[in-house]
Amino acid sequence: MRDTLKVFDLRDGRVDSILDTLYNLSEEKEAFFITQKMKKLFSVKLGKSKVILIAAIILLGGTGTAYGAHELSKQSVSVSINGKKKQIRTHAKTVGELLEDLHIETRNEDRITPSKQTALADNMNVVYDAAKQIRVTRGGEEKTLWSTAKTVGAFLNEQHTPVNQHDKIDPAADTKVTNGMKVTVDPAFQVTVNDAGKKKKIWTTSTTVADFLTQHKMDMKDEDKVKPALHEKLTKDQAGIQITRIEKVTDVVEEKIAYRVKEKEDASLDNGKEKIVQKGKEGKLKKHFHVVKENGKEVSRKLVKEETSEKSKDQIIAVGTKRHSPKIEQLSAPVKASSGEAGSSGKVITVSSTAYTASCSGCSGHTATGVNLTSNPNAKVIAVDPSVIPLGTRVHVDGYGDAVAADTGSAIKGRRIDVFFPEKSSAYRWGKKQVKIKILN
């Protein structure tokens, strides 16, 4: 009140000035009537001190009345500011004026209910939620946005930001929004994985091949091949991974070892006959191979070791060497023994011997007495000098057996004979040697 009185300039004696000031200070009709009455009261000139006293009394009485009327004219409003409620009385005409009176600077992104242009009414509920600043990074692009959303998920929905269940959101969708927070969205994309020929599509937000394999728990061996390389980045445009599974194994292959066949001469068997004395048995050979497979298919094989697991057993065949004196049907008529040395039966003489075959150089295959040696390969025949041993004489030659003197030869002179063999090998083995001959007839 003391400050109000200071505005009065009473020194010029102008009462109207005081009254006008009083009217301007009053917002109520009652003040208007008071001023009118004062104008009548001060229609006569009063002393300076009396004017001041009267004015003070009027102001004290009028102010109290005006203040009471002013308070009664306010409206009661419930206001919720960022979740905190309070009851206030106000002369504001609209919601916008109320917020201004509360010194609240609003933004277009703020949530105000009802709108700022709505006229205030008694007992109205006004809700104000201030928008919070959020920095959003999606796919490497950053934006600064404002929102009144309560959670990150609600904020993303509010911004019409397409998010699917495979996208990576940091912080999580149910995180409460705070002013100045940073939200990162890594959009997921599908990767086609060809794992050893089997294809499948997997959603991912990984940045490198290595991250992708780790994230999806795809076990890899050191030998396995991966394209692209582990350090390369996966993008939506390059969303394919080729995995080649490498398998290194040792393959053991068992092979048969053929047995050898050995021949053994047997004098108890007829010449040319054979008899199995010991059956042969195949052995076993193990071969160890180092094998490399790609996606289950063999791509290389290398022999690293061989071992005999079972030895083979030779087969032994007895080959008969026993010779019989064949019947020679086409011998010439026996020549009567001459007066030679071997004319008598049972006589034994020593001669020089060689051997020949039916196909020897200069041989016709027929003996001097007409025996066909080619047709009778088993014939026991010797070539002699008829003057010593007459043709047709049956003899026993040591180491050769019983034979017939049925052939001659230009080189066979005196005590010399040539024994017949069907094979050259046998003739070579006979060679040239001294033998005894016994005359049998």
C-alpha positions, 0 to 999 in steps of 0.5 A: 500500500505504501508503494501504491501511495507513492504514485500519487502526485499531490503537490499539484492539487489535482484530485482527478489524477488520484482518482483516475489512478485508483480506478486503473489499479482496481479490476473490479466493479466495486472499485469503479463505484468507490471512485465515483463517490470520491469524486463527489466527496472531493468536489470541494477543495480540501487541505493537502493533509486531509486529502492524503488521509481520506485517500489512504482510508479509501484505498485500504478499504477498497483494496481489501474488497477488490482483492477478495472479489479478484480471488473469487473470480479465478477458476480452479483447474487440475494440471498434470505437468510431466506426470506431477499433478497439482490444483491451481486457481487462475484467471487464464482464459485458455490452456495456452495462457495457463501454460504461459502463466506457469512459465512453461515454454512449449514445443510442437512435439509436446503433448497438451490435452486439451489443446492450447486454444481450448478455453479454460473451464472450472474444474478442467483437467489439463495434461502437459508432457514435455517432449524429450530429445532422442538421437536415432541412428538407423543404418548408419544415418543419425537423426535428432527427434523429439517425442513424448513416448514412454518407451523406445518401442513406443517412440519407434512406432510413433515415428513410423520407423519400420522395425521387424522382430529380427532388427537389433534395437539398442537399448531394448524396446521396453527401455524407458525414454530419457531426455538426450538418449541415443537409440540405435536400430540395426535393420536385419536382412536375410543371408542365404547360407549354402552349408555343404550343399544345403541352403537356408535363409537366416535373418541377421544384423551382423556386420562380418562373416565371422560375427554371423557364424558366431551369432548363429553358432555355426561350428567351423573346423580349421580346415573348412573353407568360407566365402566371403572371407571371415573378415569381410562385411555382410551387406544386404546386397551381398548376403550369401555365404558359401561353406565347404566342409573339409574332412580328412580321414585315413582309409584302410583298404585290404588287398589280396596277395597272390600266392606263388606256384612252385614246381617240384620234380617227382620221380615217382610220378609218370612223366608229365603228370602233376600233383598238388603237394601243398595248396596255395593260400592268398595273403592280405595287404593293408594299404593306408590312404590319406583321404580328403573330402569336400562336402562328403565327396573325395577329392584326393587320395594319397598312399601313406603306408602298406603293411602285410597283415597275413602272408601268402603260402606257396602252392607246390606242385609235384611234376612227374619225371618217371619214364616208361619204355613205350611200345614202338610199333613201327620198328624195322625188322630187327637186324641180326646181331653182327660180330660186334662187341655188343652182340651178346645179351647182358653185356655192359659197355661204357660209351660217350653220350649226347642228347638230341630232340626231334626238332634239332638242326638237321633232324627230320623227326623220324628215326632211321628205322621209321619211328615218328618221334614227333608223334611219339614224344615219350619214346625212349630211343637212342641213336647208335653206331650199328656196328657196335650196337645193332639197330633194334637192340633193347638196352638200359642206359644209366640215367635214362632208362630202358630204350631201343637202338632205333636211330643213327647219326653221322656223328655217332661212330664207335662207342658213342650214343645220342639219347632222345628227349622231347624237350630241348631243356632236358637235352641240355641238362643231359649234356655230354657224359660217359654212361654205361649201357647194358644190352638187354637182348 
